[in-house]
Structure formats: structure tokens, C-alpha cells
Amino acid sequence: MTTRVWGAVVKVHNFLIFLFAMTGGFAASGIAANTYRLVARKPETGGSKAAYYVVMVVAGPSVLFDNAARSWRKKACSALAFWLAAALSAYWSFIIGLFGLSIALAI
């Protein structure tokens, strides 16, 4: 294999790892958000507020994207605001996915 072809293979591989991490992070975010919606009540005590914030660190991308999509459908936000929220959600999902991949590779 020539170095040019090998370089293209490496780029595609890195891009696929990026997509895998991002979609895995978004899936984990959706699972955390939906599980929290099923079992949780409004946080009132200090411990429940702390648990809420810990869950929102993982569930944040799903919640952010859901809120942005609802606002855009209602015409309550601009396209720029929606796409900025979508990009932030994608990046946040990527970070969660990378964390999950690093744990999986360490095991």
C-alpha cells in the first residue's frame, strides 16, 4: 500500500472513531435523560439537587438538543441559535463518548 492510500485509510478510520464516539455519547445521554424523566421527582434537598446535576452532566446533550429542536419548531429561536445548540450538543456527546471509549479500552 502506498503512503497516500494509507493516509486516506487512517483519515477514514479516525473519522469513523469520531462518529462512533459521538453517537455512543448521544445514546448514553438519551438513556440517562429518559431514565431520569421516568424515575425522578423535582429536586428539593441538597442531595437530590447534587444528583440532578450529576445526571445532567451525562444527559445534557440530549436535553439541550431536544429543547433547541422544540424552540426551532415553535419559531422561538433563530436558525443560528438552533445550529449552535446542535453543534454544542454534538461536541458534548463526543466528549461523553470518548470517556466511554477510554473506559472500555482500559477494561
MODELLER restraints for C-alpha pairs under 7 A, 6 or more apart:
rsr = mdl.restraints
at = mdl.atoms
rsr.add(forms.Gaussian(group=physical.xy_distance, feature=features.Distance(at['CA:21:A'], at['CA:94:A']), mean=5.38, stdev=0.5))
rsr.add(forms.Gaussian(group=physical.xy_distance, feature=features.Distance(at['CA:21:A'], at['CA:97:A']), mean=4.17, stdev=0.5))
rsr.add(forms.Gaussian(group=physical.xy_distance, feature=features.Distance(at['CA:21:A'], at['CA:98:A']), mean=5.53, stdev=0.5))
rsr.add(forms.Gaussian(group=physical.xy_distance, feature=features.Distance(at['CA:22:A'], at['CA:90:A']), mean=6.52, stdev=0.5))
rsr.add(forms.Gaussian(group=physical.xy_distance, feature=features.Distance(at['CA:22:A'], at['CA:93:A']), mean=5.11, stdev=0.5))
rsr.add(forms.Gaussian(group=physical.xy_distance, feature=features.Distance(at['CA:22:A'], at['CA:94:A']), mean=3.90, stdev=0.5))
rsr.add(forms.Gaussian(group=physical.xy_distance, feature=features.Distance(at['CA:22:A'], at['CA:97:A']), mean=5.58, stdev=0.5))
rsr.add(forms.Gaussian(group=physical.xy_distance, feature=features.Distance(at['CA:24:A'], at['CA:97:A']), mean=5.29, stdev=0.5))
rsr.add(forms.Gaussian(group=physical.xy_distance, feature=features.Distance(at['CA:25:A'], at['CA:93:A']), mean=4.38, stdev=0.5))
rsr.add(forms.Gaussian(group=physical.xy_distance, feature=features.Distance(at['CA:25:A'], at['CA:94:A']), mean=5.81, stdev=0.5))
rsr.add(forms.Gaussian(group=physical.xy_distance, feature=features.Distance(at['CA:25:A'], at['CA:96:A']), mean=4.81, stdev=0.5))
rsr.add(forms.Gaussian(group=physical.xy_distance, feature=features.Distance(at['CA:25:A'], at['CA:97:A']), mean=3.89, stdev=0.5))
rsr.add(forms.Gaussian(group=physical.xy_distance, feature=features.Distance(at['CA:26:A'], at['CA:61:A']), mean=6.66, stdev=0.5))
rsr.add(forms.Gaussian(group=physical.xy_distance, feature=features.Distance(at['CA:26:A'], at['CA:62:A']), mean=6.56, stdev=0.5))
rsr.add(forms.Gaussian(group=physical.xy_distance, feature=features.Distance(at['CA:26:A'], at['CA:93:A']), mean=4.90, stdev=0.5))
rsr.add(forms.Gaussian(group=physical.xy_distance, feature=features.Distance(at['CA:29:A'], at['CA:58:A']), mean=5.36, stdev=0.5))
rsr.add(forms.Gaussian(group=physical.xy_distance, feature=features.Distance(at['CA:29:A'], at['CA:59:A']), mean=4.23, stdev=0.5))
rsr.add(forms.Gaussian(group=physical.xy_distance, feature=features.Distance(at['CA:29:A'], at['CA:60:A']), mean=6.71, stdev=0.5))
rsr.add(forms.Gaussian(group=physical.xy_distance, feature=features.Distance(at['CA:29:A'], at['CA:61:A']), mean=6.24, stdev=0.5))
rsr.add(forms.Gaussian(group=physical.xy_distance, feature=features.Distance(at['CA:29:A'], at['CA:62:A']), mean=5.58, stdev=0.5))
rsr.add(forms.Gaussian(group=physical.xy_distance, feature=features.Distance(at['CA:30:A'], at['CA:59:A']), mean=6.28, stdev=0.5))
rsr.add(forms.Gaussian(group=physical.xy_distance, feature=features.Distance(at['CA:30:A'], at['CA:62:A']), mean=5.35, stdev=0.5))
rsr.add(forms.Gaussian(group=physical.xy_distance, feature=features.Distance(at['CA:32:A'], at['CA:55:A']), mean=6.95, stdev=0.5))
rsr.add(forms.Gaussian(group=physical.xy_distance, feature=features.Distance(at['CA:32:A'], at['CA:58:A']), mean=6.65, stdev=0.5))
rsr.add(forms.Gaussian(group=physical.xy_distance, feature=features.Distance(at['CA:32:A'], at['CA:59:A']), mean=5.25, stdev=0.5))
rsr.add(forms.Gaussian(group=physical.xy_distance, feature=features.Distance(at['CA:33:A'], at['CA:59:A']), mean=4.70, stdev=0.5))
rsr.add(forms.Gaussian(group=physical.xy_distance, feature=features.Distance(at['CA:33:A'], at['CA:62:A']), mean=6.88, stdev=0.5))
rsr.add(forms.Gaussian(group=physical.xy_distance, feature=features.Distance(at['CA:33:A'], at['CA:63:A']), mean=6.94, stdev=0.5))
rsr.add(forms.Gaussian(group=physical.xy_distance, feature=features.Distance(at['CA:43:A'], at['CA:49:A']), mean=5.09, stdev=0.5))
rsr.add(forms.Gaussian(group=physical.xy_distance, feature=features.Distance(at['CA:43:A'], at['CA:52:A']), mean=6.93, stdev=0.5))
rsr.add(forms.Gaussian(group=physical.xy_distance, feature=features.Distance(at['CA:61:A'], at['CA:89:A']), mean=4.49, stdev=0.5))
rsr.add(forms.Gaussian(group=physical.xy_distance, feature=features.Distance(at['CA:61:A'], at['CA:92:A']), mean=6.06, stdev=0.5))
rsr.add(forms.Gaussian(group=physical.xy_distance, feature=features.Distance(at['CA:61:A'], at['CA:93:A']), mean=6.02, stdev=0.5))
rsr.add(forms.Gaussian(group=physical.xy_distance, feature=features.Distance(at['CA:64:A'], at['CA:85:A']), mean=6.85, stdev=0.5))
rsr.add(forms.Gaussian(group=physical.xy_distance, feature=features.Distance(at['CA:64:A'], at['CA:89:A']), mean=6.51, stdev=0.5))
rsr.add(forms.Gaussian(group=physical.xy_distance, feature=features.Distance(at['CA:65:A'], at['CA:85:A']), mean=6.50, stdev=0.5))
rsr.add(forms.Gaussian(group=physical.xy_distance, feature=features.Distance(at['CA:65:A'], at['CA:86:A']), mean=5.84, stdev=0.5))
rsr.add(forms.Gaussian(group=physical.xy_distance, feature=features.Distance(at['CA:65:A'], at['CA:89:A']), mean=6.17, stdev=0.5))
rsr.add(forms.Gaussian(group=physical.xy_distance, feature=features.Distance(at['CA:68:A'], at['CA:82:A']), mean=5.56, stdev=0.5))
rsr.add(forms.Gaussian(group=physical.xy_distance, feature=features.Distance(at['CA:68:A'], at['CA:85:A']), mean=6.45, stdev=0.5))
rsr.add(forms.Gaussian(group=physical.xy_distance, feature=features.Distance(at['CA:69:A'], at['CA:82:A']), mean=6.99, stdev=0.5))
rsr.add(forms.Gaussian(group=physical.xy_distance, feature=features.Distance(at['CA:71:A'], at['CA:77:A']), mean=5.77, stdev=0.5))
rsr.add(forms.Gaussian(group=physical.xy_distance, feature=features.Distance(at['CA:72:A'], at['CA:78:A']), mean=6.90, stdev=0.5))
rsr.add(forms.Gaussian(group=physical.xy_distance, feature=features.Distance(at['CA:72:A'], at['CA:82:A']), mean=6.49, stdev=0.5))
